[in-house]
Amino acid sequence: MRELGVGEAAKRAGVAVSALHFYERKGLIRSLRTAGNQRRYAADVLRRIAVIRVAQRVGIPLEAVRQAFAALPDERTPTRDEWAAMSDTWRAELERRIAQLTGLRDKLTECIGCGCLSMAACSLANPGDLLAAEGAGPRRLGDR
């Protein structure tokens, strides 16, 4: 199996050398060490990095990627079918986040559109006027 030096692996993967070190610290990839303590990566690390980058681009936490990789036999690179299974697992979470963000966007538009910016009526800052039970005045100024 062909091994890549850290510079070559970074260049071929389209990431900085520091990204390789970061991914390695997070347990997403691994390297071998030469007698001179230089990192060497198996060529299949390029596919793992591609999966990591796609997952990051769509907002999948690195811990979820690490867990998915850990479930692979012998921690090998995922096959096309395994990638499909991983992405199916993450799809529901992405759909949930999209729905949440869409709802926030729509409420923000309502809030800006009404012009009042009322803490009592604002569906973002005080949904359902839940803070009214705590009395008059600002309730969230110290929360930040």
N, C-alpha and C positions, 0 to 999 in steps of 0.2 A: 504494500500500500504506500502510495506516495505521501510524503510529509511536506508540509509548507512551513516556512519560517513565519514569524509573526508579521513582518512587513508584507510578505507576499500574500498571506492570508487576508490581511486587512485590505490590501489593494484589490484583490479579487472579490472580496465580499462587499466592497464599497463602504467600508467603515474605517474609523480611526483606530490606530493601535490601542489607544486607551479604551475604546469600546470593547475590544477583544478581552482586555484585562478585566474590565467591568463584568462582562458576561461570564467570564471564568469565575470571578469572585462570587457571583450570584448562583453558580452551579448550573448554568445553562450550556456551557461548553467546557471542554477539558483539553489540556495539552499534555504532551509528554515533555520530559526534560532531557537535554543532552548531557553528556559528561561535564560540559562547560556551563550547565544550568540555563541553557537557552531553550525557549519554548519552541515546540514543534507541534503542528496541528495535522491531524489526518485530513485528507482532502474532503471527506464527507462533512467536515465542520462548516463548509460553505453552505450546504443545504440547511443545516441547523440555523445558521445566522440568517439566511433568507426567511425562514419561518419566524424567527424572533422579530425581524424587522417588519414583516407583514403584520404580525400580532400587535406590535407596538403602534404601528400606523393606525390601526383600528381601535386602539385603546385597551387592549387586553393587558392586564397587569403581568409583569414579568414572573411573579410568583405562580400565576396560573400556567404560564408557559413552562416553567420549571417542573411543576407537578405533572403536566402532560408529557414532557420528555422523560420524567422519572418512571412513568408507567410503561414506557417502551421496553421491550426485551433488550437486555444488555445495554441499555441507554444508547441505542443506536439511532441513527437518523431516521426520521419518519418517512414511510413510503407514501405514495400518493393516496392510498386508501386510509392510512393512519392520519394524514393531514386532513382529509375529508371528515373523519370522525372528530378530530380536534376542533375543526372549524364549526361543525354542527353543534358541539358542546358549547362553544362560545357564542353562537348565533342568538340564542335566547337571551343571554345577558346583554348583547348589543341591541336587540329589539327593545328590551326593557329600558335601556338608557336612551334610545332614540325617542320612545314614547314620553319619557320623563322630560327630556330636553324640548320636545315639541310643545308639551303642556306649559313648560316654563316660558318658552318664547311667546306663546299665545297669551298668557297671563301678563307678560311684560308689555305686550302691545296694548292690551286693555288698560293697563295702569297708565301708560304714557298717554294713551288716547283720551282718557277721562280728564286729565289735567289736574286732578285734585291732589294726587299723591297722599291721600288720607291713610294714616296708619290704621284707622278703624275699618276702612273698606278695602284696603289693598289686599288682593288675593295672593300676593307674594310675601309681603312682610308680615301679614297678620291674617292668614286664611281663616275664614269663618269668624273673624273678630274674636279669636280665642284669648287674646290678651286683655280684653275688656274685664274679664273676671278678676284680674289682678289690680284693678283700679285705674284711675286717670293718670295721664302722663306717660312719658317715654319708658318703655320696659326693656328695650334691647340695646340701649346705648352702651352699657357696660359689658355686653356679650362679646364684643369684638376684640 
